Amino acid sequence: IANAEDLSLEQHFKFDTTFIVSINPKLPKYNIHFSENVVLPGEGEYYKGKINYTVEIRSSNNSNLIQTIKSVNNANADPLDFNYGDLSEHSNQGMLIDINFDGFIDLRFKSGQGADVNQTYDFYIFNKKTNKFELNEDVSNLTNPLAFSDSKTIYEYTRSGFPGTDGNVAEYKWNKNKLILTKKINYKVVDEDCTHLYWQEDCCCKYTQKIDYYKNDKII
């Protein structure tokens, strides 16, 4: 929708979409209306934008309001390059994910973007007892979280800045809607000119890696 180079854009824009979701085959379908206001930063203020959203969740059977969700992100963030996927496809695809692997669809909304690839999201996990969605701070506090259903593992990827810089990959497992850190890999660039060399077509930056395993939040 917006590109970091397009600073001539208006300082505000709004994104709206409505879609029907099957949370689980055993439950009635939900009608979800997502509305987002994005405040773009001014020139030279790339990380001073805002992302504010409101979500209305209704029964698809009778349109009764079940729940309203409002964004909790109040920190400065860069909403540029805001994208839930290919907008020529269904824009809701990036908002629906079974993040805790329990067979029930959860909600994911982008909350901010930091240096280059570092993105954060608000995750609302479906509560089977209340039939409502609840913000899960554990996974919402992660950067670039990726869910792998085969191994039921969440990976977090962070990088210091642009391509060719140091980074970390952390591995988490779920335990009763709490994320448990199990492994962390630290990547450190060996080539001093790697950031520059990265942009060369035939370059492959060299890294060292250090692997730490965790139990009860302590290295073992």
N, C-alpha and C positions, 0 to 999 in steps of 0.2 A: 504494500500500500504506500509506503513511504521509503525513500532511500536517504541515507545519511548525507548524500551530496545535494539533495533537493531542498536547500534552505529557503527557496523562494515560495515554498508551500505556505498556505495559511497556517496560523499558529494553533488552530484547533480543528479537529475533524471527529466525526462520529461514525461508529460502525454498529449496525443492527442486524441481527439474524434470528430467525425462529425455526426450530426443528423439533421433530418428534423422536423420542429416545425409548428404546426398549432396554431398561436397566437389567432385567433378568426375565427369562421366558415365563416365570411363575408370577410376575407382577404386571399390573396394568401399565400401559405406556405413559410416559410423561411428555408434556409439551413444554419446551424450554425456550424462553425469550431472552436473548443476550444483547445487552446494549452497552457500548463502551464509548467513553469520551477520552480522546487522546490530546494532550496539550504538548505541542512540539516545542523544543527549546529554541531560543533565539540564536542568531549567528554567533559562533564561537562558544556556545554553551551546550555542547553535545550531550551532557549528562544531567540536564536540569529540566527534563520533560516530566510529565505525569501520565499515569494510566489509571483511570477510574472506571469501574464497570458496575452494572447492576444486572442481576439475573432473577427472572421470575419463573418459578416452576409450578405448572398447573397439571391437573389431571386431564388426560386427553379424552376421557369419557364425558366429563361434565364441565370442564374448564374451571373448576374450583381451584383457588390459589392454595398451594401446598406450602410454599416456602419462598422467601425473598432473600437473596444473597447480595451483599454489597462489598466492594473491594476493601481490603484491609491494608493495602499498600499505600503508605503515606510518605515514603522516602523518595528522594529524587532518583529518577531512573531515566534511561534513554529508551523511549518507545520507538525510535526510528528502526526501520527494517522490521516493523511489526508484521508478523505473518504466522498464521496457523496452518500453513500448507499452501498448496496451489489453489488460489481463489477461483480458478476456472472450474474446480471441483467443488464438492460440498464444503463450505467453510467450517462446518461443525466437526469435521473429522479430527482436527487437532485438539478439540475440547473434550473428547470422550476417550477414556482409557481406564482399564481395570488396573489401577496402580498397585493394589495390594493383593491381587491374584485370588480373590475370593469368589469370582464368578459374577460379580455385580459391577456394572459400569459406574465409574467415578467421573468427576468433572475436573478439568484443568484449564486455568486461565492465565495468560501471560501477565506477569506483574512488573517486570523490568528487564533491562539489558545493560550489562556493564561493558568491560573492555572486550571488544571484538566478539568472541563467541559466548561469553559468559551470560547466560540467560536464566532468569528465575520465573517460577510459576506458582500460583496458588492452587493447591490440590484440595478438593472437597470429596471426602470418602463417604460412600453411601452406608448409612447405618440401617441394618436390617431390622432392628427393633422399632425404630421410629419412622422408617421409610423416608428419612430426610438425609441431606448431605451435611457433613461436618468438616470444617477446616482441619487439616492435619498439618501441624506446624513442623513435624519432623521432616517430611518430604518437601514441604513448601520452603524450607530453609536451605535446601540443596541447590547447587548450581548445575544446570544442564542435566537433570536426572533422566536416566533412561531405564525402562523396565524391560526385563527379559523373562517372559513367562515360563519358558522351558526350565530354567534353573531357579525361578522365583527369586530373582536377584535384582536389586536396584543399583545402578552404577551412577556415580557423580563424577563429572569431568570439569576441571577448572584449569585455566591457563593464565599466565601472568599478563599477557597482552596479545600482541599480534602473532601470527604464525611464526614458528621458529623460536619461541620463548619457552621457559620452564613451565611445567604443569604437573597436575596430580590426577590420579584416578582412584576413587574410593569405592569399595564394595559393601553393600548393606543387605541384610536379611530382615524380614518382618517378624515381629513377635508381638501378637495382640495389638496391632496398629501402632506399634513402636518400632522404629528402625534401629537395628543393631549393627554397628560398624564391625566388619570382619577382616577387611584387608585394605591397605592403602599403598599405592605405587607412586613414588615420586620420580618424575622425569627431569633431568637437568641437562641443559644444552652443553655439548662439548665444544662446538665451533663458536668462536667469539663473533664471527660474522654471519651466523646462521640466519638471523632475521633478514639480512640483505640477500644472502644466497638463496633463501627459501623461494624467492620470486623467480629465480632462474628455472627454466623448464626442466633441466636435467639434474636439479639439485635434490639431495636427500640429506637432511640434517642429521647429525649424529648426537645421540643422547646416552647418558648413563641412567640407570634406574636402580632404585632402592625399594625393596618390598618389605612392608611391616604387616604382621598379622596381629589381630586384636581379639581380646576376650575381656568382657566387662569393662570396655573402654580403655583397656590398658594393653600395651604392646607385650606380646608373648614371645 
